């Protein structure tokens, strides 16, 4: 028998164990004739564990933090069961990659929750994020710079017609900056990468990550319209003037975004300045979306 032409749906989930928070994204994809024709977000959960602060200061995760991470993973496992998730993947980025006790952490979480955390490299992280820019409007760009700023690292990728031609991960992130854990030479490495790999003529920049999404929302810009460098700078300065403890009420931030949003904004602003870009597009996709696309690709 041939493949059914009637649409069917399946739910996928991605768990992102990041430096600033641990996130669970559940999406439902509808299939027809072997192609994903529609997708919708079913659920999104974010727990502000701030693993990066612990690792960048002491080099490892404490027993209490590992306990909390295990509890979050168990909760996510139960939530995925409730939502009828068919397949999922759990990926950890900069903070857990650097933890001296990462193997013990992964083992303890697996025992407590049944979820195995995969440590992915900066290159793998960038590849998963970039999968969001294939087979859509962004794959038509001949000179696209993707900037993803997380808590522990920043990934820069240059794309031409949907194919990555250069990429690099830098140990520079919002939580690292808060903890004074950034090597000053890392900024020089970013400049060197941009000078060598980025052609300023005809350049389009896209930004991914929760903080650039928030700046875009604060500025009340339409979904497909870019955020200008001038507007980004205005909001960075406006937020800086408000004490951290008052920012949640003033701007509607979650508590653990109130301190990281300024250093994250500075990183985006600096990259735009080095690339001589006056605006940045914010498609509101990230690592979790890329993980789900990869899972779905296997089921095609």
Backbone bond lengths (Angstrom), bond angles and torsions (degrees), N, CA, C in turn:
res aa  C-N    CA-C-N  psi(-1)  N-CA   C-N-CA  omega(-1)  CA-C   N-CA-C  phi
1 X - - - 1.459 - - 1.521 110.39 -
2 X 1.332 117.08 144.21 1.452 120.65 178.12 1.511 111.40 -79.36
3 X 1.308 115.58 171.98 1.471 120.89 -179.01 1.526 110.35 -72.46
4 X 1.308 116.10 138.65 1.462 120.82 -177.98 1.524 110.63 -64.03
5 X 1.345 115.30 139.94 1.460 119.82 177.26 1.517 111.85 -91.98
6 X 1.334 115.92 -3.75 1.455 119.50 177.87 1.528 109.87 -79.27
7 X 1.328 118.49 140.21 1.461 120.19 -178.57 1.523 112.65 -66.70
8 X 1.323 115.82 142.95 1.458 121.94 174.04 1.521 107.09 -135.28
9 X 1.310 116.77 159.85 1.458 119.28 -176.58 1.521 111.20 -127.17
10 X 1.333 114.53 156.42 1.457 121.42 178.27 1.526 107.98 -147.44
11 X 1.328 116.15 145.50 1.464 120.51 -179.01 1.530 111.27 -105.12
12 X 1.321 113.70 135.82 1.459 122.02 179.54 1.535 108.85 -124.98
13 X 1.331 115.27 156.84 1.467 119.25 179.32 1.522 110.46 -138.78
14 X 1.315 114.72 150.92 1.457 122.19 175.62 1.518 108.59 -131.32
15 X 1.329 115.70 134.78 1.470 121.23 173.79 1.525 107.42 -113.92
16 X 1.310 115.28 122.94 1.460 122.89 -179.16 1.534 107.94 -109.24
17 X 1.329 115.98 109.84 1.465 121.43 178.14 1.523 107.00 -92.75
18 X 1.326 116.57 90.41 1.452 121.69 -173.45 1.511 113.89 -98.40
19 X 1.310 115.43 -179.53 1.462 121.17 -178.61 1.516 112.40 -76.69
20 X 1.328 117.17 -27.49 1.456 121.18 -177.12 1.524 112.60 -103.71
21 X 1.330 117.14 -29.54 1.464 120.93 -177.15 1.517 110.11 -159.21
22 X 1.335 115.03 164.37 1.462 122.07 174.32 1.528 106.35 -113.09
23 X 1.335 116.40 129.94 1.459 120.55 -171.55 1.522 111.80 -127.12
24 X 1.311 115.26 145.77 1.461 122.55 172.47 1.522 108.24 -122.85
25 X 1.331 116.26 123.62 1.460 122.07 176.03 1.524 108.58 -118.75
26 X 1.334 116.46 128.75 1.459 122.25 176.30 1.518 108.24 -117.28
27 X 1.339 116.10 126.66 1.460 121.29 178.31 1.525 109.97 -126.78
28 X 1.317 114.64 148.82 1.464 120.86 173.37 1.525 108.70 -110.29
29 X 1.323 115.45 125.00 1.453 120.65 178.40 1.519 109.51 -109.98
30 X 1.308 115.42 134.89 1.469 120.99 178.41 1.526 108.70 -100.96
31 X 1.330 114.93 134.34 1.460 120.93 -175.16 1.515 110.63 -114.91
32 X 1.318 114.74 145.81 1.462 120.90 172.37 1.525 108.06 -149.22
33 X 1.333 115.34 123.63 1.473 121.34 -179.56 1.525 111.74 53.21
34 X 1.343 115.56 41.66 1.459 120.34 175.61 1.509 115.55 78.10
35 X 1.336 117.80 7.10 1.458 121.14 -179.61 1.525 110.40 -120.61
36 X 1.341 116.09 139.99 1.464 120.55 175.05 1.523 107.91 -76.94
37 X 1.329 116.75 115.11 1.465 121.19 -175.15 1.522 113.70 -103.48
38 X 1.326 116.32 -17.03 1.465 119.38 -177.36 1.523 109.24 -158.52
39 X 1.326 116.36 143.82 1.460 119.78 175.69 1.520 109.78 -140.86
40 X 1.332 115.11 148.94 1.459 119.49 177.48 1.524 109.38 -143.22
41 X 1.316 115.56 148.88 1.461 120.80 176.51 1.523 108.14 -78.78
42 X 1.326 115.76 123.24 1.460 121.81 178.85 1.526 110.30 -90.22
43 X 1.327 116.97 -41.81 1.471 120.74 -178.11 1.517 110.02 -159.43
44 X 1.324 115.32 151.67 1.463 121.44 176.33 1.526 107.97 -144.92
45 X 1.322 115.50 127.98 1.470 121.06 179.52 1.532 108.36 -129.41
46 X 1.326 115.44 140.96 1.459 121.24 -178.56 1.518 109.69 -136.52
47 X 1.331 116.59 123.67 1.467 121.18 -179.37 1.528 108.40 -117.97
48 X 1.330 118.45 120.62 1.471 122.59 -173.45 1.531 113.90 -81.77
49 X 1.332 116.91 71.44 1.469 118.91 -179.21 1.527 113.22 -75.88
50 X 1.351 117.39 -25.28 1.475 122.02 178.97 1.541 110.93 54.84
51 X 1.327 117.06 55.57 1.462 121.96 179.45 1.527 111.71 -61.26
52 X 1.337 115.70 -33.97 1.453 120.06 -176.38 1.518 113.57 -59.74
53 X 1.330 117.24 -39.16 1.465 120.19 -179.23 1.525 111.25 -59.67
54 X 1.321 115.39 -37.89 1.467 120.01 -179.44 1.521 110.78 -71.09
55 X 1.324 116.78 -47.97 1.460 121.21 -175.12 1.517 111.79 -69.54
56 X 1.341 117.55 -44.43 1.456 120.04 -176.26 1.524 111.88 -68.24
57 X 1.344 117.46 -21.71 1.462 121.01 178.00 1.522 112.99 -89.52
58 X 1.352 116.92 -48.84 1.464 120.43 -172.42 1.522 114.21 -109.00
59 X 1.325 117.32 -13.90 1.458 120.14 179.28 1.517 114.40 91.67
60 X 1.329 117.34 -9.85 1.463 119.78 179.14 1.524 110.80 -151.75
61 X 1.336 114.94 169.80 1.458 121.20 177.75 1.518 109.70 -95.84
62 X 1.324 116.12 135.13 1.462 121.20 -178.80 1.518 110.48 -75.28
63 X 1.338 116.07 165.57 1.455 121.57 179.62 1.515 112.26 -59.62
64 X 1.335 116.79 -38.89 1.472 119.57 -178.73 1.526 111.31 -68.39
65 X 1.325 116.89 -37.37 1.465 120.30 178.73 1.525 110.31 -67.64
66 X 1.328 116.34 -41.76 1.463 120.23 178.64 1.533 110.25 -63.16
67 X 1.320 116.22 -37.79 1.462 120.57 176.87 1.524 110.32 -61.01
68 X 1.334 116.46 -45.66 1.466 120.46 179.78 1.523 110.91 -64.56
69 X 1.338 117.21 -40.57 1.456 121.04 178.36 1.528 110.24 -62.34
70 X 1.328 116.70 -41.29 1.469 121.12 178.59 1.524 110.87 -63.34
71 X 1.322 116.43 -40.51 1.465 120.38 179.44 1.523 111.25 -65.68
72 X 1.342 116.08 -40.68 1.466 120.19 178.24 1.525 109.83 -62.84
73 X 1.330 116.86 -43.01 1.459 120.56 -179.14 1.534 111.62 -64.21
74 X 1.311 116.31 -39.33 1.463 119.56 177.34 1.528 110.28 -64.35
75 X 1.332 116.09 -41.48 1.470 120.15 177.52 1.527 110.54 -62.51
76 X 1.328 116.72 -42.78 1.471 120.79 178.80 1.531 110.65 -63.22
77 X 1.340 116.30 -38.56 1.467 120.02 179.15 1.532 110.02 -61.25
78 X 1.321 116.92 -45.01 1.464 120.87 179.46 1.530 111.22 -65.98
79 X 1.330 116.62 -39.37 1.466 120.27 178.82 1.528 110.89 -64.83
80 X 1.318 117.15 -38.84 1.466 119.57 178.28 1.523 110.64 -65.59
81 X 1.342 116.79 -36.55 1.466 120.17 175.71 1.529 110.62 -62.33
82 X 1.327 115.99 -44.08 1.466 120.91 -179.79 1.531 110.89 -62.24
83 X 1.331 116.37 -38.69 1.463 120.71 -177.27 1.530 113.12 -83.86
84 X 1.313 117.54 -1.09 1.460 120.26 176.93 1.513 114.00 68.56
85 X 1.320 116.27 41.28 1.467 121.35 -179.48 1.522 110.43 -71.69
86 X 1.330 115.77 129.91 1.456 120.83 -179.12 1.524 111.95 -83.65
87 X 1.325 116.65 -40.90 1.471 121.53 -178.94 1.520 109.13 -145.15
88 X 1.330 115.85 147.45 1.459 119.64 177.35 1.517 109.86 -147.81
89 X 1.318 115.09 164.45 1.466 121.79 175.95 1.518 108.58 -143.58
90 X 1.321 116.27 142.98 1.459 122.17 -179.33 1.520 109.44 -118.69
91 X 1.329 117.18 121.48 1.464 121.81 -177.38 1.530 110.76 -124.27
92 X 1.331 115.72 138.75 1.465 121.87 177.07 1.518 109.31 -114.25
93 X 1.325 115.43 142.48 1.459 120.47 -175.92 1.534 111.70 -110.64
94 X 1.302 117.41 -139.78 1.461 123.62 -165.04 1.529 115.59 -51.43
95 X 1.335 118.11 -49.78 1.469 120.42 -172.54 1.523 112.02 -62.21
96 X 1.329 117.31 -52.02 1.462 119.57 -178.04 1.526 111.20 -70.48
97 X 1.340 117.23 -30.89 1.466 120.47 175.47 1.520 110.82 -57.06
98 X 1.342 116.34 -37.86 1.466 121.12 -174.90 1.518 113.71 -87.00
99 X 1.319 118.05 -16.13 1.464 121.04 -174.91 1.532 110.61 -64.04
100 X 1.320 116.37 130.25 1.461 121.11 -179.50 1.528 111.95 -65.02
101 X 1.330 116.40 -27.18 1.472 120.74 -178.89 1.525 112.03 -104.65
102 X 1.339 116.54 28.73 1.474 120.39 -175.26 1.522 113.21 -58.80
103 X 1.325 118.09 -39.22 1.470 120.21 -179.22 1.526 111.35 -63.08
104 X 1.330 115.74 -42.59 1.465 120.16 179.04 1.523 110.68 -66.61
105 X 1.341 116.64 -37.03 1.466 120.88 178.93 1.520 110.07 -63.85
106 X 1.310 116.78 -47.83 1.466 121.30 -179.23 1.534 110.59 -60.76
107 X 1.328 116.69 -41.83 1.470 121.04 179.89 1.524 111.03 -64.86
108 X 1.339 116.77 -43.46 1.463 119.82 -178.05 1.527 111.25 -67.00
109 X 1.331 117.27 -39.91 1.464 120.69 178.54 1.523 110.33 -64.81
110 X 1.313 117.06 -40.68 1.469 120.91 178.96 1.524 111.15 -62.54
111 X 1.318 117.01 -43.33 1.464 120.85 179.26 1.528 111.58 -64.56
112 X 1.329 116.10 -38.45 1.466 120.24 -174.65 1.523 113.38 -80.33
113 X 1.326 116.85 -30.15 1.466 119.35 -171.00 1.522 114.92 -124.24
114 X 1.329 116.39 -17.61 1.456 119.30 -174.53 1.520 113.03 80.82
115 X 1.325 117.62 5.76 1.458 122.32 179.44 1.523 109.92 -104.30
116 X 1.325 115.61 126.57 1.467 120.56 178.42 1.522 109.55 -96.78
117 X 1.312 116.18 122.53 1.463 121.96 179.06 1.525 109.16 -86.18
118 X 1.333 116.01 130.49 1.457 121.47 175.18 1.526 109.45 -98.40
119 X 1.318 116.69 130.71 1.454 120.51 172.91 1.521 107.86 -86.08
120 X 1.315 117.50 121.47 1.458 119.87 178.62 1.523 109.68 -110.84
121 X 1.320 115.88 149.17 1.458 121.27 179.45 1.526 110.25 -77.62
122 X 1.331 115.78 168.69 1.454 119.85 175.77 1.518 111.33 -59.79
123 X 1.342 117.50 -36.24 1.461 121.64 178.36 1.531 110.50 -64.91
124 X 1.337 116.91 -45.73 1.462 120.28 178.72 1.533 110.86 -62.33
125 X 1.323 115.60 -40.46 1.461 120.11 178.45 1.522 110.66 -60.16
126 X 1.330 115.58 -46.13 1.463 120.02 179.36 1.528 111.04 -63.35
127 X 1.332 117.07 -41.44 1.468 120.53 -179.89 1.526 111.54 -61.01
128 X 1.335 116.18 -42.16 1.468 119.77 179.95 1.529 111.11 -66.11
129 X 1.320 116.36 -40.69 1.465 119.62 177.58 1.528 110.39 -64.70
130 X 1.336 116.37 -41.71 1.462 120.93 -177.56 1.521 113.07 -67.53
131 X 1.330 117.16 -23.22 1.467 119.17 179.02 1.529 111.39 -61.01
132 X 1.341 116.43 -19.75 1.467 120.54 177.04 1.533 112.65 -71.22
133 X 1.331 116.90 -13.09 1.458 120.52 -174.60 1.519 112.98 -108.89
134 X 1.324 116.84 16.03 1.461 121.56 176.52 1.525 109.96 -99.30
135 X 1.320 115.50 146.99 1.470 122.19 175.36 1.533 113.28 58.25
136 X 1.323 116.42 37.01 1.459 120.79 174.65 1.527 108.70 -148.57
137 X 1.306 116.88 -166.03 1.471 119.75 -174.99 1.529 112.57 -59.67
138 X 1.327 116.64 -30.16 1.460 119.37 -176.93 1.526 112.30 -73.00
139 X 1.324 117.14 -24.34 1.463 120.20 -179.97 1.524 111.79 -73.00
140 X 1.339 116.68 -7.03 1.462 120.50 176.53 1.528 111.75 -86.61
141 X 1.350 116.28 -13.63 1.466 120.25 -177.82 1.534 110.94 -74.66
142 X 1.342 115.48 137.51 1.462 120.18 178.41 1.532 112.40 -94.22
143 X 1.323 116.41 -13.26 1.466 120.33 -177.73 1.522 108.30 -146.44
144 X 1.334 115.36 84.63 1.470 121.48 -174.40 1.527 109.38 -119.71
145 X 1.321 115.86 127.15 1.464 121.57 175.36 1.514 108.83 -108.55
146 X 1.329 116.79 119.52 1.462 122.30 178.01 1.520 108.90 -99.45
147 X 1.320 116.37 128.79 1.455 122.72 -178.56 1.527 108.36 -121.51
148 X 1.322 116.45 115.41 1.460 120.75 177.39 1.524 108.33 -117.62
149 X 1.327 116.06 117.10 1.464 121.59 -179.61 1.520 108.86 -109.43
150 X 1.316 116.42 118.29 1.450 121.87 176.79 1.512 111.14 -109.56
151 X 1.320 115.86 -164.30 1.450 119.77 178.57 1.517 112.56 -75.44
152 X 1.347 115.42 -34.36 1.461 118.86 -174.99 1.509 115.38 -113.46
153 X 1.329 117.82 -19.72 1.455 119.46 -176.79 1.525 111.25 -147.59
154 X 1.328 113.85 161.62 1.458 121.92 173.90 1.519 107.86 -124.40
155 X 1.342 116.05 128.82 1.456 121.41 178.09 1.519 109.51 -107.80
156 X 1.328 115.87 127.53 1.460 121.80 174.50 1.517 108.45 -113.88
157 X 1.339 115.80 130.42 1.464 120.40 -178.93 1.524 108.92 -137.06
158 X 1.321 115.52 135.82 1.460 121.59 177.63 1.524 107.82 -106.92
159 X 1.342 115.74 128.99 1.464 120.22 -176.18 1.523 112.02 -124.26
160 X 1.332 114.77 146.73 1.454 122.52 176.73 1.526 107.97 -133.61
161 X 1.342 117.09 113.86 1.470 122.17 -177.72 1.528 112.47 52.14
162 X 1.330 116.29 42.95 1.456 120.74 175.53 1.507 115.13 83.82
163 X 1.330 117.62 -3.85 1.468 121.42 179.23 1.521 109.82 -107.11
164 X 1.323 115.72 135.49 1.469 120.09 179.89 1.525 109.85 -79.50
165 X 1.326 116.08 125.91 1.465 120.77 -179.41 1.530 111.91 -106.59
166 X 1.331 117.15 -15.72 1.471 121.01 177.27 1.518 108.20 -162.98
167 X 1.329 115.92 142.39 1.469 119.69 177.64 1.526 109.27 -155.14
168 X 1.321 114.46 154.15 1.459 119.34 175.39 1.524 109.36 -159.53
169 X 1.334 115.37 142.51 1.453 121.85 176.65 1.521 108.72 -104.71
170 X 1.325 116.10 134.85 1.462 121.49 -177.28 1.524 110.18 -119.59
171 X 1.333 115.78 142.19 1.461 121.09 179.50 1.524 109.27 -80.89
172 X 1.314 113.99 68.64 1.460 122.04 -176.04 1.518 107.15 -147.22
173 X 1.329 116.69 113.64 1.452 120.41 -178.95 1.517 110.27 -149.60
174 X 1.336 115.64 172.54 1.464 120.29 -174.77 1.520 112.36 -64.89
175 X 1.333 117.97 -42.18 1.468 120.49 179.89 1.527 110.12 -70.48
176 X 1.335 117.08 -38.70 1.475 119.65 176.09 1.527 110.72 -58.22
177 X 1.336 116.51 -43.18 1.461 119.48 -179.57 1.511 111.20 -64.15
178 X 1.318 117.51 -40.18 1.465 121.05 178.17 1.515 111.68 -61.93
179 X 1.336 116.08 -32.79 1.458 121.11 -177.48 1.529 113.09 -96.52
180 X 1.344 116.55 12.98 1.471 121.55 -178.32 1.524 111.56 49.77
181 X 1.329 115.72 42.45 1.468 121.07 -176.67 1.521 111.47 -111.97
182 X 1.342 116.77 28.26 1.460 121.27 179.96 1.524 109.39 -108.39
183 X 1.322 116.22 125.89 1.460 122.22 174.70 1.527 107.80 -71.49
184 X 1.318 117.34 128.37 1.465 121.02 -177.46 1.520 111.37 -58.31
185 X 1.331 117.15 -27.56 1.459 120.32 179.67 1.522 112.44 -69.80
186 X 1.337 117.47 -16.41 1.465 119.46 -179.76 1.526 110.86 -65.19
187 X 1.320 117.04 -34.83 1.467 120.30 175.66 1.526 110.23 -64.36
188 X 1.328 116.44 -37.89 1.473 120.13 178.11 1.519 110.65 -65.47
189 X 1.341 116.61 -36.03 1.462 120.55 178.90 1.525 111.20 -67.03
190 X 1.338 115.80 -37.70 1.461 119.64 176.85 1.532 110.09 -63.82
191 X 1.323 117.05 -45.39 1.465 120.98 178.89 1.526 110.76 -60.63
192 X 1.325 116.74 -42.32 1.460 121.05 179.84 1.524 110.71 -62.46
193 X 1.341 117.00 -42.31 1.463 121.36 179.35 1.528 110.40 -62.88
194 X 1.325 116.62 -47.12 1.463 120.64 -178.37 1.527 110.73 -64.73
195 X 1.331 117.43 -43.86 1.465 120.93 179.53 1.526 111.42 -60.45
196 X 1.333 116.24 -36.38 1.467 120.81 -175.67 1.529 112.69 -84.65
197 X 1.338 116.96 -40.34 1.464 120.11 -167.72 1.530 115.63 -106.13
198 X 1.334 117.94 -17.41 1.460 120.26 -173.08 1.523 111.18 -106.60
199 X 1.305 115.95 121.47 1.459 122.48 175.14 1.532 107.83 -89.49
200 X 1.321 116.75 118.65 1.463 120.12 -174.95 1.526 112.90 -69.74
201 X 1.331 117.38 -29.76 1.459 120.36 -178.35 1.526 110.32 -69.72
202 X 1.342 115.40 125.00 1.459 119.98 177.74 1.518 113.75 71.25
203 X 1.329 117.73 22.03 1.467 121.53 -176.05 1.531 111.75 -79.55
204 X 1.323 115.38 136.63 1.457 122.49 170.38 1.522 107.92 -118.15
205 X 1.336 117.67 132.97 1.466 121.69 179.27 1.521 109.67 -113.11
206 X 1.338 115.43 135.29 1.461 120.72 170.87 1.522 108.42 -120.12
207 X 1.312 116.60 142.96 1.454 122.09 179.70 1.518 110.76 -118.05
208 X 1.329 116.67 135.13 1.453 121.30 175.71 1.531 109.44 -122.82
209 X 1.330 114.98 156.62 1.456 120.46 -177.62 1.518 110.89 123.54
210 X 1.316 116.27 150.61 1.454 121.39 -175.57 1.513 114.69 -60.43
211 X 1.330 117.03 -32.54 1.460 119.29 -175.84 1.526 112.71 -74.40
212 X 1.331 117.38 -40.60 1.462 118.12 177.80 1.523 109.96 -69.50
213 X 1.340 116.57 -31.55 1.469 119.50 173.51 1.523 110.71 -59.53
214 X 1.328 115.76 -41.03 1.461 120.64 -178.35 1.529 111.02 -67.41
215 X 1.337 117.60 -41.49 1.470 120.13 177.27 1.530 110.44 -60.44
216 X 1.323 115.70 -42.90 1.461 120.76 179.66 1.528 110.53 -61.30
217 X 1.339 116.10 -40.65 1.458 121.06 179.53 1.527 111.23 -69.39
218 X 1.331 116.60 -42.32 1.464 120.36 178.90 1.524 111.22 -57.74
219 X 1.333 115.79 -38.81 1.461 120.72 -177.32 1.528 112.66 -78.28
220 X 1.352 116.25 -4.39 1.470 122.44 178.70 1.527 111.83 54.33
221 X 1.313 114.09 48.31 1.464 120.81 179.31 1.524 108.83 -95.58
222 X 1.323 116.82 141.83 1.454 121.16 179.01 1.525 110.77 -62.25
223 X 1.324 115.45 153.21 1.464 123.07 -171.00 1.529 114.13 -49.04
224 X 1.314 117.86 -46.90 1.459 120.64 -173.97 1.525 114.10 -95.87
225 X 1.328 116.46 8.43 1.460 120.75 -179.68 1.533 110.58 -98.86
226 X 1.334 117.65 146.63 1.468 120.05 -177.45 1.523 113.68 -79.73
227 X 1.307 114.69 158.45 1.464 123.43 173.08 1.527 107.30 -93.92
228 X 1.316 117.12 123.66 1.469 119.33 -178.17 1.527 110.23 -77.67
229 X 1.329 115.12 154.79 1.463 120.67 177.50 1.524 110.31 -61.02
230 X 1.317 117.24 -39.76 1.470 121.11 -179.83 1.520 111.02 -62.49
231 X 1.350 117.17 -41.42 1.461 120.63 179.51 1.525 110.87 -68.75
232 X 1.324 116.93 -40.50 1.462 120.86 176.98 1.524 109.90 -59.79
233 X 1.317 117.65 -46.54 1.465 121.38 179.71 1.524 111.32 -61.98
234 X 1.324 116.21 -39.36 1.464 120.59 179.52 1.523 110.95 -60.85
235 X 1.346 116.12 -44.41 1.460 119.75 -178.13 1.526 112.30 -72.25
236 X 1.321 117.80 -34.54 1.465 120.00 175.27 1.528 109.70 -59.19
237 X 1.323 116.60 -47.60 1.470 121.04 -178.69 1.527 111.32 -66.96
238 X 1.322 116.23 -38.32 1.466 120.03 179.88 1.532 110.70 -64.07
239 X 1.319 117.06 -43.12 1.469 121.30 -179.44 1.529 110.73 -69.39
240 X 1.332 116.89 -39.48 1.469 121.07 -179.29 1.528 111.97 -58.56
241 X 1.322 116.93 -31.20 1.463 120.72 -176.75 1.532 112.68 -73.58
242 X 1.335 116.60 -16.21 1.466 120.99 -178.61 1.523 109.13 -98.04
243 X 1.343 119.52 128.40 1.466 121.38 177.67 1.528 111.20 -54.26
244 X 1.326 116.19 143.86 1.467 121.55 -175.54 1.526 111.62 -52.43
245 X 1.329 116.28 -43.63 1.468 119.98 -176.23 1.525 113.24 -67.91
246 X 1.335 117.42 -13.25 1.464 121.16 179.95 1.530 113.15 -103.94
247 X 1.337 117.14 -4.18 1.465 119.93 -173.17 1.524 113.07 -71.91
248 X 1.326 117.28 -32.22 1.465 119.34 179.51 1.523 110.60 -59.79
249 X 1.322 115.69 -44.48 1.463 120.28 -179.57 1.528 111.32 -73.25
250 X 1.333 116.35 -37.75 1.464 120.26 -175.51 1.534 112.52 -72.22
251 X 1.354 116.36 -36.91 1.461 119.51 -172.94 1.530 113.87 -121.40
252 X 1.332 117.09 -3.18 1.455 119.52 179.82 1.506 114.05 78.26
253 X 1.345 117.19 21.62 1.462 120.12 178.95 1.519 111.17 -75.08
254 X 1.338 116.36 151.49 1.455 119.59 163.67 1.523 107.37 -67.16
255 X 1.329 116.30 152.06 1.460 120.71 -173.35 1.521 112.54 -53.73
256 X 1.339 117.48 -43.85 1.469 118.44 -174.19 1.525 113.06 -84.35
257 X 1.324 117.87 5.36 1.459 119.74 170.45 1.528 111.65 -97.15
258 X 1.311 116.94 -17.69 1.464 121.28 -172.86 1.520 113.66 -60.55
259 X 1.342 116.71 -32.80 1.469 118.51 -178.72 1.523 112.78 -93.75
260 X 1.336 118.51 -29.97 1.467 119.65 -175.06 1.522 113.42 -84.56
261 X 1.329 117.77 -17.69 1.464 118.69 -173.11 1.523 112.82 -66.75
262 X 1.322 118.24 -32.17 1.467 119.75 179.08 1.527 111.53 -70.89
263 X 1.344 119.67 -52.97 1.472 117.53 177.92 1.528 113.03 -60.17
264 X 1.327 117.70 -35.42 1.467 119.57 176.58 1.525 110.40 -62.56
265 X 1.333 116.33 -44.22 1.457 120.44 178.14 1.520 112.05 -60.53
266 X 1.311 116.39 -37.83 1.471 121.00 179.31 1.526 110.28 -64.32
267 X 1.336 117.36 -37.89 1.467 120.21 178.81 1.528 110.18 -65.64
268 X 1.335 117.17 -48.22 1.466 119.75 177.73 1.523 110.46 -58.87
269 X 1.325 116.24 -45.99 1.459 120.68 -179.12 1.531 111.04 -59.97
270 X 1.322 116.12 -42.55 1.463 120.51 -177.92 1.524 111.68 -66.56
271 X 1.332 116.68 -41.99 1.468 120.10 178.29 1.523 110.11 -63.61
272 X 1.334 116.77 -42.96 1.463 120.19 177.64 1.526 110.88 -60.76
273 X 1.329 116.40 -41.44 1.454 119.97 178.92 1.511 112.49 -63.80
274 X 1.338 117.08 -42.99 1.464 121.07 179.85 1.522 111.49 -65.64
275 X 1.339 116.37 -30.11 1.466 120.60 -179.95 1.523 112.08 -93.23
276 X 1.331 117.02 2.57 1.477 122.89 -179.29 1.524 111.50 56.91
277 X 1.328 116.01 39.46 1.469 121.10 -179.85 1.521 109.98 -99.37
278 X 1.315 116.86 140.27 1.456 122.12 -177.84 1.526 112.73 -101.80
279 X 1.340 117.50 -7.48 1.461 120.33 -179.47 1.521 110.15 -154.71
280 X 1.339 115.07 158.78 1.447 121.54 -179.58 1.530 109.33 -138.14
281 X 1.319 116.05 132.40 1.462 121.16 176.89 1.527 109.22 -86.44
282 X 1.319 116.80 147.20 1.462 121.56 -174.94 1.536 108.70 -129.56
283 X 1.346 117.88 87.83 1.468 120.60 -175.06 1.526 114.85 -76.27
284 X 1.318 117.62 -5.42 1.466 122.44 176.36 1.534 112.90 59.58
285 X 1.318 115.16 48.12 1.462 122.68 171.24 1.524 107.67 -130.12
286 X 1.325 116.08 162.14 1.450 118.04 -178.19 1.512 112.68 -160.57
287 X 1.322 115.09 -157.14 1.464 121.54 -175.76 1.518 111.76 -57.60
288 X 1.327 117.61 -47.40 1.463 120.92 -177.20 1.522 112.15 -60.41
289 X 1.335 116.57 -40.94 1.461 120.55 177.65 1.528 110.58 -62.30
290 X 1.340 115.66 -40.36 1.463 119.70 179.08 1.512 112.54 -66.27
291 X 1.323 117.10 -38.93 1.472 121.06 177.56 1.527 109.83 -60.14
292 X 1.328 116.37 -44.46 1.469 120.39 -178.84 1.523 110.90 -65.83
293 X 1.329 117.38 -39.94 1.463 120.03 176.64 1.519 110.84 -60.12
294 X 1.335 116.77 -40.25 1.457 120.87 179.37 1.524 111.33 -65.21
295 X 1.329 116.77 -43.20 1.469 121.03 178.04 1.526 110.74 -61.32
296 X 1.328 116.35 -42.78 1.453 121.22 -179.07 1.521 111.45 -66.81
297 X 1.325 116.17 -35.01 1.461 120.58 -179.87 1.530 111.69 -59.99
298 X 1.335 115.61 -36.62 1.466 120.61 179.29 1.527 110.63 -63.99
299 X 1.320 117.08 -30.81 1.470 121.75 -175.87 1.526 113.80 -89.73
300 X 1.310 116.90 0.52 1.482 119.61 -177.59 1.518 111.25 -62.31
